[in-house]
Amino acid sequence: MARGKAGARNRFDVVIAGGGLVGRTLALALAKLAPKGFQIALIDAEPSEAKGAATADARALALSAATRNLLSALDLWPLLEPKAQAIKTIEITDSALNAQLRPHFLGFDDELKSEGAGAFMVEHGDLQGVLAAAVVREPAIEMRAAERVTDFTADEFGVEATLGTGATIEACLLVAADGKRSKLRERAGIKCVGWSYPQIGIVTTVAHTRPHHGKAVQHFLPSGPFAMLPLTGNRSSIVWTEDSRRGKAIMAADEATFLAELTQRFGFRLGEITLAGRRQSFPLDLQIARSLVAERLALIGDAAHAVHPLAGQGLNIGMRDVAALAETVVEATRLGLDIGAAPQLERYERWRRFDSAFSAAVMDGLNRLFSNDSAPLRTLRDLGLGLVDRAPPLKRFLVREAAGRTGSVPSLLTGAKF
Ligand SMILES: Cc1cc2nc3c(=O)[nH]c(=O)nc-3n(C[C@H](O)[C@H](O)[C@H](O)COP(=O)(O)OP(=O)(O)OC[C@H]3O[C@@H](n4cnc5c(N)ncnc54)[C@H](O)[C@@H]3O)c2cc1C
């Protein structure tokens, strides 16, 4: 299938299966940067209408500076910035649940100031809303909501994706952005390595009487990390990892019991707290696809890798996939190359393979190191955290790493349009 023949209703340059945060951002990056005439089909299983408060995603997301740069390059950051809260300082503690005091073992303060804000908190619905509105404005994107890609076949000429209705669409490249349970990855025969954690992630929003001053706090507790992440106003997003059995009981508890459990972990430093959003829980897995590509198929986002949320990196890693794949596809298009051919897919895979596997391993290692009540382990890790705390160059490196500024960085992550 030759590039440049797109345009008919069932023929596109790229078909993206999955219109979550990652799939939508890729569609926008391609629409804005690829040469005129480039056509994108974005297929999403969810209906397009905005979700009501009762079913909206309760997550807030920590966006790295690199993700903010990508959104800036796509002219989206100015729309999101009024709703974003900069993380100005980070404090990390390591103690038992019933500890009276949670001594500070590691902090990032001067490093965040010298490197610029390392991260911004945004609510899932706000980011999704900005992306959805931008997709509607983009004539190069044909969005099909409440529709699924159920199958595909590929050969040297192109790929044909089959939809749930039985209709087919053709393209040069199919992108699987269909999340952690990706059917397209399975259909391509790509296996994953990984496991499920015996933990769940509980998410909610609280309002408090005192200001947070942009401070993010991560308490490493024996059953898992408990993060208090600043949102706009006197509000914080909670990402609370809990042992699965206890977590399910906490999720099923009445509001007063839930709030009491929350307060025990949150503490009183921000005054009185009240629930300011619904509670939602997520199963947690580590999952890395053994390959990021197959014939005329590229995996991005959670379809390629799902990581423990303890450092708020899952979406950021997915956005790094977006930047690398967009750059690969746009450059190939400008050179008149077949965007779905093996050399292009191999370039994408080489670019992303190490970073995604390394990031998943680091999150897994941290969760294992901290999610236990072993006194000797606590002594050792607190010694380690104390040493890091007294090594400013290492802290600056960690801030740059979390901001996605190390390694071979695609242009979009530096905020540059290429
Ligand atoms: C508790 C928690 C907190 C987190 N906090 C952070 C954080 O602070 N920072 C961060 O960077 N990351 C965070 N993450 C990770 C982040 O939420 C995910 O990495 C990200 O949302 C994945 O987006 P995605 O678009 O790849 O996948 P998804 O959001 O799963 O989207 C997949 C989409 O594909 C659609 N779909 C599925 N199958 C098909 C099909 N066959 N055809 C068409 N469409 C299909 C689905 O309907 C869905 O819309 C957190 C995760 C959890 C669980």
The ligand as a Gaussian input file, in Angstrom:
#p B3LYP/6-31G(d) Opt

LIG

0 1
 C       -3.585000       4.675000      40.591000
 C       -2.822000       5.161000      39.384000
 C       -2.195000       6.397000      39.410000
 C       -1.435000       6.822000      38.321000
 N       -0.785000       8.019000      38.394000
 C        0.003000       8.406000      37.371000
 C        0.734000       9.637000      37.416000
 O        0.670000      10.390000      38.382000
 N        1.517000       9.976000      36.353000
 C        1.649000       9.173000      35.265000
 O        2.425000       9.494000      34.361000
 N        0.948000       8.016000      35.178000
 C        0.137000       7.613000      36.192000
 N       -0.579000       6.457000      36.092000
 C       -0.502000       5.657000      34.852000
 C       -1.445000       6.222000      33.780000
 O       -2.727000       6.429000      34.308000
 C       -1.492000       5.285000      32.584000
 O       -0.171000       4.939000      32.220000
 C       -2.189000       5.938000      31.391000
 O       -3.462000       6.409000      31.737000
 C       -2.284000       4.949000      30.228000
 O       -2.929000       5.562000      29.137000
 P       -3.185000       4.759000      27.761000
 O       -3.830000       5.753000      26.865000
 O       -1.941000       4.064000      27.343000
 O       -4.176000       3.589000      28.158000
 P       -5.731000       3.646000      28.641000
 O       -5.975000       4.829000      29.497000
 O       -6.010000       2.296000      29.219000
 O       -6.540000       3.847000      27.301000
 C       -6.793000       2.805000      26.399000
 C       -7.986000       3.209000      25.543000
 O       -8.151000       2.228000      24.514000
 C       -9.531000       1.923000      24.395000
 N       -9.589000       0.568000      23.817000
 C       -9.350000      -0.622000      24.428000
 N       -9.428000      -1.619000      23.547000
 C       -9.716000      -1.066000      22.342000
 C       -9.906000      -1.584000      21.024000
 N       -9.807000      -2.894000      20.775000
 N      -10.197000      -0.728000      20.028000
 C      -10.289000       0.612000      20.259000
 N      -10.124000       1.159000      21.493000
 C       -9.826000       0.321000      22.510000
 C      -10.075000       2.055000      25.799000
 O      -11.469000       2.295000      25.778000
 C       -9.303000       3.280000      26.307000
 O       -9.969000       4.482000      25.985000
 C       -1.342000       6.003000      37.181000
 C       -2.007000       4.778000      37.129000
 C       -2.738000       4.358000      38.226000
 C       -3.436000       3.009000      38.166000

